[in-house]
Amino acid sequence: MQYTIHAITHNKWDNSLPPIMTITDGDIITVETKEASDGQVTPSSTEKDLLKLDFSKIHPLTGPIEVKGAEPGDALEIEFLDFRHKGWGWTGVLPGFGFLADEQYTAPIDLQGPALKIWKVDERYAYAKFGDLNVKVPIYPFPGVIGTALPYRGKLSTIPPRENGGNMDIKHLTIGTKLYLPVFVSGALLSIGDTHLAQGDGEVCGTAIEAPMEVTMKVRLIKNVGLTQPLFVAKKVKEMEYDEYIAYPGLDPNLWNAAKKAIKGIISMLSKHMTPVEAYILASVAVNLRVSEVVDVPNWIVTAYLPKNIFDMNVDVF
């Protein structure tokens, strides 16, 4: 069967919530999702609106959706078939949140925000102006948050990823990917939201291109596999790569600090063309953080890859 599920939402993991709909093995569902702020950010918002955000509304998740016959020890296979956006999205720096939020003594003060970029979106790209550069980012929509109910009771934050999936923010969970989620409670109780149009690996400023969408996916029930955490099979990893990158390796005995050095290097380079906080936003949307080396102690390397293809003019290293 095929169903449309409207955005009846919650924003805490709570396995006592009643399901908003029941589906069966093999059903195809189209799920309406809200963007991460639950309507507090709109196409006409400004950065000052971020200072008024009610964080108790963050991460509205459509669900929970009951899968008939699902029991603990089973798994759900979620195949992403289609994503339909509304023509816009947003990326913001929220004060006190993001990878560099605690870097006030080593990063430019305006990295702390608030800062907001509204994107115009067509069927292939998201567009925005960053300083003197026009930026065009290919869109590969995916859910930032998707998960089943947790095995323990209580109302738990959706911010950290968990064994049920949750806020994984993995950009390869896009069309064609099959995601496998463990079932911990009867009915599985699947929820989805925080949909993104594009994101760099790392989502460093704390937001991607956040956008409301309709997500179409096929749900299969796999019995008695004993899955204890998510895994997925991705088809578009190569397709989502670019032709040319500028790459900045961060070197440090601490992997966390190595990643920070890499991102700050990219921000410094981009700040010739835009404000540092704009560079921070762009890094969150388009820069990929990759662990390059972990064995040559005492220093590890995390490299930040900035795609050159997203710019309307040549951006050089120096």
N, C-alpha and C positions, 0 to 999 in steps of 0.2 A: 504494500500500500504506500501511497504518498500523502504526506500531511504538511500543512503550513502551521507553524507554531509562533504565535505572537509574543512580543517581549513582555511577558510577566516575569518579573525579575526578583532576585535576592542578591545580597552581596556579602554573605558569610557562608563558609562551609558548615552545614548543619544537617546531619543525617535524619533529623526528626521532621524536616520540612515535607509536607505532602506534595506529591507529584502534580504538575500542571497538565500532564498528558501521559498516556500509556501507549507505547509502540511495541512492535514485535520484531523478531529476527528478520532482517532483510528489508525493513521499511526504509524508504527514502523520505527525509524530512527537510523542509526549508524553515530555518529558524531565524526570526527577526532578532537582531542584537542592537544594543545601544552602544555609543562610544563610552570611553572609560569614565567620563565625568558625570554620566547620567543626565545629559542635557544642559549641564551648567556652562559648557563651552559651546558656542554656536559660530557660524560663519562670520558674524559681525562682532565677535568678542575682541577685546584688547587685552594687553598684558595685565592691566589693572584688575581685570575680572578674575585672574588667577589668585589674587590675594583674598578673594571672597569665597573661594571654593569650600564647600562643605565636604570634608574628607570622609564623613560617614556614608556618603553616597557613592564613593569610588567603587569601580568594578561591578556594575550591575550585570548579573548573570541570568540569562534566560534559562528557566528550569525550576526545579529538577524534572527531568524527563525519565519516566519509568520504562524499563525494558522488560517486557513480560518474560518470566522464566529465568531471569538472571539471578544467580546465587553466588555467595562468596566462593572464591576459587575459580570463577569464570573470568572471561575477559570480553571487552567490547572492541570490535574492529570498526573504526570510524574512517570512512573513505570520503575525502573532501572532493565534491563534484563541481561546485560553482560558488562564487562570491559576487554579490551585486551591491555596489556602493551607491552613495547618494550625491556624488559629485564634489565632495569636499572632505577635508580632514584637517587635523591640527597637531602641532608638536609644541610642547612647552617645557620651560624650566621652572620648576616649582621650588621656592626657597626651602632649603633644608632637605631636599630630596634629590637623588641622582648620584652617580659614581664619584663626582668631585665635590659633593656637598660639604665634606669636612676639610676641604683644601683651602680655607680662606686665607691662610698665611703664605701659600705658595702659588695660588692661581689668581688671576685678575678678579677683583671684587665683583665685577658684573657677571661672572659665571654663576653667581648665586641666584640670579633671577630677581623678580619674575621676568620672563620673556616668552613671547608667543609668536608662532608662525602659522598662518592659515594657508592651506594648500588648495589650489584648484585641481580637479582631477577629471581626466577623461578615461577612455577604456584601456589605455596603455600606460599613461604617465601621470605623476603628480608634479605640479609646477609651483615654484615660489621664487621670490627675489631674495638673494642673500648679499647684502652690500652692493658691490658693482657687478655681481654675477647673477645671471639667470640660471636656475637649477631645474633640471628635468630628471626625475627619478622614476625608473620603471616600477610599476606596482605589481606585487605578488601578494595578494591579500591572504591573511591567516588569522586565526583566533589567538590573542595573547593568553587568554585563559580558557581552558577546557578541562573538565575533570569529572570523575565519579564521586559519590559520597565517600567520606572517610569512615574508617572502621570504629572510630570512637566518637562519643557524644560531645556536644558543646557547640558554641558559635565561634568559629575560628577564622582568622584573617585570610583573605584571598591574596595578600601581597606576596608571601614566599611560595615558590613551587613546593609541592609535596608529593608523597608517594602515589596520590590519586591523579597526578598531572598538575592541574591548577595553573598558576601564573608562570608557565614555562617560557613564554616569549621566544619561541623557536620559529624563525622566519620560514623554515622549510616545511612547515605544516600547512602547505598551500594546495592548490588543485592537483589532484593525482596522488597525493600522499595518503598512506594508510597508517593511522595512529592506533596503537593498541593500549587500552587502559584496563587496569585491574578492577575487578568487581569485589567490593568489600561488604556490601549489604544487599539484601534482597531487592531486586528491581534495578540495581546499579545506581540509579538516580544521577543521570548525566546533566551537567550544566555547561553553558558556553557563553562567552562574552569578551569584552575588551578587544574587539576586532581591530586589526591593523592593516593598512594599505601597503606599507613598506617599512623596513627596519634594518639597521645594521646589526651584525652579530655583536651583542653587548648592550644595545639600547642604553647608551651611557648617560644621557641626560635624564633618563627615567621615563621618557615617553617616546613612542614611535610616531608614525602618522596615524593618529587615532581617528576612527571613523565608524559611524553606524553602518550596518550592512545586513543583507540577507544571505545566510549561509546554507547551502544545500549539501547534504551529506547522506551517505548510506550507512546504516548501522547494522552490523552483524553481531550475533552472540556466539561466542566460542566457549564451549563447555570444558570445565575441569582442566585448565592449563596451569593454574597456580602462579600466574603473573603477579609480581609484587610491586612493580613500578612501571612507568610508561616506557614504550619503545615504539619506533616508527620505521616505515619503509618509504623513502623519498625518491621521487622521479626527476625533480627539477633542479637539483643542486648545480649541475654544470650550466644549465640554461640561465641560472640566476647570477652567473659570474659576468664580469666586465672584460673589455679588451685590454685595458691598461690601468695600472694603479701607481700611485705614489705611496710608498710604504715606509713607516717609521718604527724601527724595532725599539722596544723598551727593555733595558737590561737591569736586573736587580736580583738580589738573593731572595726576595719575596715576590711571589707571582702576582699578588694584588698590586704591589707598588710598581712592578714592571708594566702591568697593564695601564696604570695611571700615567706613567712616563710616556708610553706610546700615544695615548690619547692627547696628553698635553702637548706633545710634539706636533701632532696634526693640527691642533687648535692654534698653536703658535704660527705654523706655516700659513694656515688659512686666514689668519688675522691681518695679512697684507691686503685682503680683499673685502673683509667684513668685520663686524665687531666680534670680539672673542666669544660672546654668548651666542651669537648666530653660528659661529663655527662649532660650538658645543652642540647646538641643536642639529646641525647638519651631520656631525659625527654620529649622533644617535640614530639618524635615519639611514645613513649610507656607508659609514665606515665599519669594516669588519675587523674585530679583534680575534686574533688566532694565536694559539700557543705554538710557538715555533720550536722550542727546545726546553727540555726539563732535566736532562741527564748530566750536563756539564757543570756540576756544582763548583763554586757556590752561586753562580749567576744563572738565572733563567731568562728566557726571552719570550715576550709577548709582542707581536707585531700588529700595528694598526694599518690597514689597507684602505686607502682613499681612492675610489674610482675616478679617473679623469673624464670618463664619458659623460658624466652628469652635467658638465659645465658647457656654456655656450661659447667659451673662449678658452685658450690654452692657459692652464695653470701649471706653473713650473715649480721646481723644488726651491730655487733661489730667486 
